[in-house]
Amino acid sequence: MSARGRLLLAAPVLVLAAALAGCSSAAPAPSAVASSATAPPSATASPGRSAAPAPAPSYRPDGTAQANKAWFDAVNTKLFAANAGANGRAIIDSLVSAGFDKAAMQVTPDKTSINGGVDSILFSVKIGDSCLLGQHGGGGYSSAVEKALGSGLCLIGKTRTIDW
């Protein structure tokens, strides 16, 4: 048999041996080099292609609540980063400045019935038959998109009149 023939027969054996070499019962000791070398590749690491940056969110007047959620989150995140104690009026004013319809909004009171502070403020913007829901308080900011209630509103319970 020629050298080339022996090499062709040996190649599958070498591949199998290399694959089995990784199978051992003892785990190697962790090291900084090993952990950085085994990090998953980033989404932009594909050869010959670079990922386009995600477009900045913006208000879509004819869009759905889901289509406007990224803008809703961006506006609220920016407000709370600048003013962690923003009250209901500041939240509504910020959303109006960002293009959302004030007439479609609801917000819960800033104070309890005995004039104490509230744990969180809930606010919403109704778009079509869905609602952008936001909550801000000691636990931070969170949001969701949900169907409007049967009443056509977004929030249950006491809300304050938005009359400014």
N, C-alpha and C positions, 0 to 999 in steps of 0.2 A: 504494500500500500504506500502511496506517495505521502510526502510530508503534508501536502495540502489536504489529502483525504483524512489523515490522522487529526489535523487541526479542525476540520469540519465535524468530525465525530467527537472531539474533545470539547468543542465550544458549548454544546448544551450541558455537559457535565459541569463545566466551570460556572455557567450561569446558575445552575441548580445549587452548586456548592456556595456561591456567593449569597444566594437568597437564604439558604439555611444557616449561614454564618451569623445572621442577625437574630436567630432564634436561640436564646440561651436563658437559663433560669436566673442568672445573676444580673441585676440591673447595674449599669455603670453609674459611678458616682456623679452627681450633678456638677457641672462646672459652668462658669459664665460663658465660656467659648461654646460649649455644647448647646446651651439654651438659646444663644443668639443664632447659632447655625441652624437650629431646628424651628425657628419662627416661621409661621406660615407666610407664603409670599403675599405681598400686597396686591390689591386690585389693579394698581397702575404698573406692576412689574412685568407685564407681558412684553416680550421682545418686539420691537418695531412699532409698537402702538403705545400711545399715552392716553390715559383716560381724560376725557373732557371734564372740566370742572362743572359741578352741579350748578344749574342756573340759580341765581338768587331768587328767593320767593318774592312774589308780588301779589297785590290784590287783583282778583279776577271778578269784575262786576257781574258778569254773566255766568260765573262758575258756581259749582255746587259747594256745599259746606266742606266736603272732603277735599275739593280742589283748592279751597282757601285755608285749609288747616295749617299748612306750613307758614303762610303769611301771619295768621292769627298767633301761632306760637312764636314767630320771630318778633312780632310787635310786643307781645306780653313779656317775653324773655328780656328784651331790651329795657322795657319799663321797670321790671322788677330788679334788674341788675343796677339800674340807676337809682331806684327808690324801693327798697325792700319792703317798706311799710305803706306802699301805695294804697289809698282808700278806693272805694267804689267809684267815686266821681273821677279820680285820676285814671282808673282803668277804662271807664267808658269814654272819657275825653281822648285817651290815647287811641282807642279803637276807632273812634270817629275820625280822628286825624289821619288814620291809616286807610280810610275809605269805607269802613263798615257803616251800615245804616243804623243810626241811633234809635229809630222807631222800632227796629227789630231786636232790640237788646233788652235784657233783664239783668238785675244785679241784686244781691242780697244786702241787707243792712250792714253798716260798719260797726254798729253798737248793738248790744243786747237790749231787751225791754227795760232793764234797770240801769242802762247807760254804761254797761261794762264793755270791754273789748271782746271782739269775736275771735274764735280760733282760726277761721278762714272766711274768705269772701268767695262766693260763687257768682259767675257771670256767664252770659250766653249771648249769642247772635243767631237768630233764626234765618236760615237761608233755604228757601223752598220748603220742603217738608222735613228738613233736618236741622239740627242745632250744633253749633260750635259751642262746646261747654268748657269753661275754664274754672280752675280753683287755685287760689293762692292763700297761703298761710304759713304757719310754723313749719310745715312739712315741705315747703317749697311750692313749685308751680306744677300743675298737671292739666291735661286737656284731653278731650275726646270728641268724637262726632257721633251723635245718636239721633234717632228719629224723634221728631217733635211728639209731644204728648197728645193724647186725644183731644185735649182742650185747645190745641194749637200753640200752646206755650212750650217753653223749654225747661223751666225750673218749677219745682214743687215747693210749696211753702210760701213764707212771707218774703216778698221782694219789695224794694223801695221804688217809689215813683222816680222816673228819670225826667225831671221837669226843668232842667237847666239848659 
